[in-house]
């Protein structure tokens, strides 16, 4: 066996083991507890990730706000800005979003009121 082949196999096995370990921790509340993140910090961290993902998907920050109305806007903007700077510095092209924007719901019309019977 060639030394390079054995290196690639070992690297692949390590990567597989690391992936399995990370998948077992995915969604685990104990991870955030051990990192010392409270709910507000966790929400800001997620919002920064949303902003970075929006920038990489070639979406404007305003689109990102619209698509993620519950995310804190300041943190979304910080994530978008950091990703923009990173992509410019490393000459990384964005990847167009595959998922289309959700359709705008039609404007709601007021239900017609039942008129009171006319008195004769």
Secondary structure, DSSP 8 states (H G I E B T S, - for coil): --HHHHHHHHHHHHHHHHHHHHHHHTT-HHHHHHHT--HHHHHHHHHHHHHHHHHHTT--HHHHHHHTTTS-HHHHHHHHHHHHHHHHHTT------SS---------------------
